[in-house]
């Protein structure tokens, strides 16, 4: 490695120095005096050689010419003229000038070689730096490639784990529901056989009811596993909320034909949701309300625009309400209200509601019922623009 | 109806022995002829040999799985297919309907529910009162409500019983918008009003078979969020 290239003086400066240095030497020698002028030649030769090495042939020749004239004028007889009396002095001066030219030329060649070497060194240095930079970049690229490969491996593992989890849940569902299907279909066939004694048919109907209840529990537990394992299959789209509420009310009426339901949802209220999972949320809330509220009381489903482009849906009943100490826990697993429950619930309904609402970017909470009577469960979902397309 | 009996014939394809027996008992209790097989190969042979009105088809079967049986029945007039599955995956239901199943029943189910579904597909396939031989047309599609045949450019279009039932309901009300809920209740039954997935799957299938460009339908037109209409608006 070499240092930064030396700055060389300009042509004018070099010329001044080439002429000035012999002049300065001459002034010094004239002042000091003494010694043989012939000996001075070596001092001039030294200046020429130094300039030749430092600045090249032109500077050396310029200094040699100046030295020649100055020596001739000040030290060669006759003094103070440019005339040379002795033939020996002529030869001496010619030899001096030639020697100066040769020394300057050699110095100049050395100088050129030095400059070439310096340029080469700089090129090698630049190449080394480029090589080092490429090495660093290569190392960085290798690190990025390793990180990418690790990330890809993690994604593959997650996908595989997700697939295994889904497959596992599907298998669990199959393995639990197949025997349940045998029990439920068989017992419902028995319960319908009029040739059997009534007591047997009643017992068969009881077993069938327990099988249905067990199936609800299996379904709810599988849904909780999907929610907690983030393996819900959500098909989010623009959903007409009123249509979804009407469909859920239709389903509730199949279980409870006599129940009065008030729907206060404006037409063209659009939300971003999964149609089936929104239906499940509404079913769970309506079944809860139907389970706890006295049969003669109405259930209201109301939707209003909320803050931050959300639509808030409230399911309101006139039942016994939720005890204060339960309000903060109703959305947890297996938390049940003590009063009015007919035992048909699994204790997971509201936990599933919360999981499904939150998976669809909404929120669910216990709201204050109107007039302080009954229960009001509210949930929010993102609103879709009023002019949004719904799927064909 | 099968050639040998006035009673509708039902084929039960289910590998679980207990459930198969229970389903057979339930179907018999409804006064229908029933045959049961326990694997896909036997089902394929049985379907080759005998004309059934309804197939109750499990999906996970030995030898030949239920999906392949379902695919082999695409475009048939009979039998109606009700898929029965315990996997509980919503995507299975969507796939089954897309592949032409007439209905999807998740296990477990009670005998009453099963019989109601069987009767519903039978009703769709054989309306109690055949319509007069009225032909409703839209462009080069003609729907004969009497003979229950749809034609496109004179060629018969192969439709499943439920596909034809939906098309017929729309054609009977040509030019009028039918909302989703009404269509589901009229074609599938009163308990189906929320099953938008059924309607979408069958409209998609009908468009694929009837429209020149299913992306720009002219025969079964989507009318905003309200519903569907057969042909251009009336009046």
Interface residues (C-beta under 8 A of the other chain):
Chain A: X166 X169 X170 X173 X174 X176 X177 X178 X179 X180 X181 X182 X183 X184 X185 X186 X188 X189 X192 X193 X208 X211 X212 X215 X219 X222 X233 X240 X243 X244 X246 X247 X248 X250 X251 X254 X268 X275 X276 X279 X390 X391 X392
Chain B: X16 X18 X19 X21 X22 X23 X25 X26 X29 X60 X86 X87 X88 X89 X90 X91 X106 X107 X108 X109 X110 X111 X112 X114 X180 X181 X190 X191 X193 X194 X196 X197 X200 X203 X217 X222 X224 X225
